[in-house]
Amino acid sequence: MTNHPVEQTLTLTSFAQDVEKGLSSAVKYLSSSYFYDEVGSIIFQQIMDLPEYYLSRCEAEILSNHCNGFLKTFQTESGFDLIELGAGDGSKTAILLDHFLKQSVDFTYAAIDISASALEGLETVLKQRFPTLQSKMVANDYFLGLEALQLQSKRRKVILFMGSTIGNFTNTAAVRFLKKLRQYMNPNDLLCVGYDLKKDPNLILAAYNDNQLVTAEFNYNLLRRMNEELGANFVVDNFVHAPIYHPQRGCAESYLLSTKKQNVHIKALDKTFFFDEWEAIHTEVSYKYSVQDMEQLASTAGFSPKTNFFDAKNYFCNAILKI
């Protein structure tokens, strides 16, 4: 992957600032957005292949089984512009792209992501697999990227926000995010959101506590990243991964627990942080939804449901929302 010095500097600065804020808090936390460095992204691809991690398979099933339904919902006489926020490796979206191209649909595809290097990889894959696809990679903040794309086309935009990423927001933050997203949409535009649904708590917890401990390694990589990028001296073996699920709150959470009293110095911050024995660092939250929860969230943010697509087990939902 090509290095981008400006992007790397900005990322390092925000990473250091957010680490200081999180570890200085009375209840320590780290933002889950920092899971996804190059190593973390590779580990997450491994997570998606785990037998316990049903989410990706369920969403891929929905896209495969309902691709005609998606097309009928998206299509207009003048075509549409498909815009994905945080496309990852594009493997699930490729299911729709393949179907739309085979149906000779008039559409374009744009991916918006803060990581230019990730988009370079996606662009290479798409050009090889779909040489006739009209695609654009936008390395920017979601909202700035949407603003730029809005100036280029007046036809229907279909915004994809899949993968249950909405679950990483608290309800308040999710409403705020969707409201801001709505500001970049016209009355004819659509939003597709991926929701992980409430189900047997044992199934949910297993998705974040796999037998091969790959998800644990995903969390430990945060410590290694701070060591490498910020000059921290975390001893990974002094922490243990501890995921839990709250059935009343409907959320899975991940923690790193300090197994002993210890001090950790972070050179980039010139600061030392004290950890008590069994003190926790909160690393991730993933909210699960009922259909009623989904509709309430959409309504509060100013959207109304157009249609919902479910997998065969009703584990996951891709909801199409309209203004």
N, C-alpha and C positions, 0 to 999 in steps of 0.2 A: 504493500500500500504506500501511496505517496504521502510524505509528511507535509503538513501545512503549518509553517511556523507561527503565523498570526493566530490561527485557530488553536494551536497547541498552547500558546501563551495565555490566551483568554480562558481556555479550559482549566489550565493549571491555577490561574488566579482565582477563579470562581470555586474550584475544588478546594483550595486552601482556605478560602473564606468560609465556605460551607462546613468544612471539617471543624474549624475553630468554633463556629457557632454551635454545631451539634454536640461536640464533646465538652463544651463549656456549659451546656444546659444542665439544669438540676437533674433532669431525666435525659441521659445521653441518647443521641440518635445520629444516624448518618443517612443522607438521602439515597434512596434506591436508584436514582438516576445515574449514580456513579458506579453501579455494577458493570456498566457496559463499556469498559475499555476494550482493547483488542482481545485480551485473554478472556475477560468476562463474557464477551459476545460469543466466543467459541464455546465456553462452558454452557451458556444458555442454549445454544444449538443442541448440545448433548442432553440438556434437561428436556427439551421438547421431544426427544426420541425415547425418553424413559417410559416404561409401561405405566407408572403411576401418574404421569403428567398427561391427563386426559384433555386438557384445554385446547391444545393445538390440533389434536386429531379431531375433536368435535367441531371446531370451527372449519377445518379443512373439509369435513364431511358435509357441513352445511353449504359451503361454497360449491362443492361438487354436485350435491343432490338438488340444489335449488338455483343453479346457474341460469336456467331459463326464467325463473321467477325474478331473480335480480335484474336480468336484462329487461323484462317487461316493466319493472318498476322504475328503472333508470331511464329508459328510452324516451326520446322526444323526436318530433319531426326533423329538428335541426341537429340531432345527435346530442352528445354530452361530453363533459370533461371530467375524467376520473382523477381525483386528487387524494393521495394517501399521506397521512401524517405518521411518520415513523414506520417506514416500510420493512425494516429489518432486511432479511435476505430475499424477500419478495416471493417466497415459495408458495404461500397461500394465495396471495393476490394473483399469481401466475395462472391459477385455476380459472379465474374470471377472465383474465386477459386472453388466454387461449380460446375460451369459448366465444368471447366477443369477436375476436379476429376471424374465427372460423365461420361466424355468422355474417361477416363483412359489415360489421356495425361501424357507423361513423362516430368515433370517439378518440380522445387523446388520453394519455396517462402522465401524471406528474407525481413525483415523490418529493416530499419536503422532510428534511432532516438536518439537524444542527451539525452532523458529522459529514464533512465533504468526502472523507476517505471511504466511509460506508456507502455513500451514494455512488462513488466511482466503481466500487465492486458490483453494486446492483446494476448500474448502467451497462457494465461489461456483460453480465449474465443476460440481461434483457436483449441486448443487441445480437447476441449469439443465438438465443432461442426464438426471438420474435423480430426478425430483421425489418419487417414492414411496420412495426409499432411506432406511432408518433409519441415519443416520450420526452420528458424534460426532468432533469434533476435540479432541485432547488436547495442549496446548502444555506439554510437560514432558520431562524426561529419560526415556529409554526405560523404565527399570525403575520409576521412580516412577509413570509413566503406566500401566504394566501392573498395578502394585499397586492403583491407583485403580479400574481397570476390573474387576479380579478381585473386588472387593467388590460389584460391581453385577450379576454374572451367575454362575450355577453350571453353565451348560451348556458344551459343548465350545468351547474357544478354538482358533482356527487362526491362528497368528502368521506373518505374511509378512515375511521378511527377504531381499528380492530384489535384483536389479541387480548381483550379484557384489560387494556391499559387504563380504562376509566376506573377500574377497581383500585388502582394505586392512589386515587384521590380520596380524601375524606368527603363526606356529602357536601359540606360547605364549599370545599375547593372544587368539587366536580360541577356544582351549580355555577360557580364563578367561571370555570373554564368553558362550559357549554354556552353560557351567556356571552362571553367574549367571542367565541367561535361564531355565534349567531350573527354578530355584527358584520361579519365578512360574507354573509350569505344573502342572496336575493330570494324573493318569494317563491320562485320556481326551483330553487336548489334543494338538495337532499343531503342528509347526514346518516351514515351507517356506523353504528356503534356496536362493538362486541362486548357482551355481558356474560360473565360466569355466573350460573344460576345456583341458588341455594339447593343443597342436596345432603346426602348422608355425610355428617361431619368427618367420618373416618376416611371417606374418599377424598375429601378436600384436604385434610391434614396430610395424607400420604403423598399428595402432589407436591408438598413443600418439605417432605421428610422421607425421601426415597431411600430404599435399602442400600443403594450403591454409594450414598452420601455425596452425590454430585451437587445437590443443592447446597449442602454444607460447604463444599469447595467453592461454590459460587459466592457464598458469604465471606469465606476466608480470603478470597481474592481481593476484597475491599481492604483488608489489613495489608496485604502484600502491595497493593497499589499505593497506599499511603507511604509504605516503606520506600518504594521505588521512586515515586514522584515528589514526595514531600520530605523525604529524609527522616521518616519516623523509624522507631525501633521496636515495633510490635513484634512479640514472639507469638506466632500463630498458635503454637501448641498450648499456650496459656489461655486460650479461648475455646469455647464449645458452642456449636450452633444449636439453638433451641427454638423450634417453630411451635406455635400453638394455634388453636382455632376457637373463637368465641361464637357459639351458636346464637346467642341473643343479639349480639352486635352484628353478626353475619360477616365476620372478617377473619382472615388468616393473617398472622403476624410472625415475623422472623426476628430473632434476637441473637446477638453474640454475647455470651456470658463470660466474664473474667473468672477463671477458676482459682485465682489467688489475689492477694493484695499486691499491687504493682504500680510502678510509675512508667509512663510512656512519654518520651520526648519527641517532639516533631520539629525538626531543624528549620523547615521553611517558615514556621510560625515562631520559632525561638521560644517555645512554650512546652511545659511538662504537664501532663494530665494524670491524675491519680485515679486508680480503679480499686474499689473495695472488692473483697472476695464475693463472688457471685453477682456482682453488679452487672447490669444489662446495658447493651447498646442496641437500640431499636433500629433495624435495618430495612424493614419492608412491611407494608400493609397491603392486603388484597381483599377488597370488599366483594361480597357475593350478593346477588339480587334475586328477588322474586319478580314476577311480571308486574305486580303492583308497585314495587320499589322502582322499577324501571320507568313506569308511566308517571310516577310522582316526581322523579328526578327530571324527566323530560318536561313535564308541565311547569315545574318551578323555574326551569331555565328558558321557558318560552317556546318549547317545541310541542308538537302533537304527534302521536304514532301514525305511521302510514301502513306499515306491515311488519310482522316479525317472522323470522326464519329460525327454526329449531333443528337440532340434531335428533336422531331417533330416540335417544334416552332422555331428552329434555335436560341435558346437562349444561347446555350453552345456547345463547341466543344472539343472532345478529339482527338488531332492531333498526329499521329504516324510519327516520324521523323527518318531519317537514315543519316549516315555520307556520 
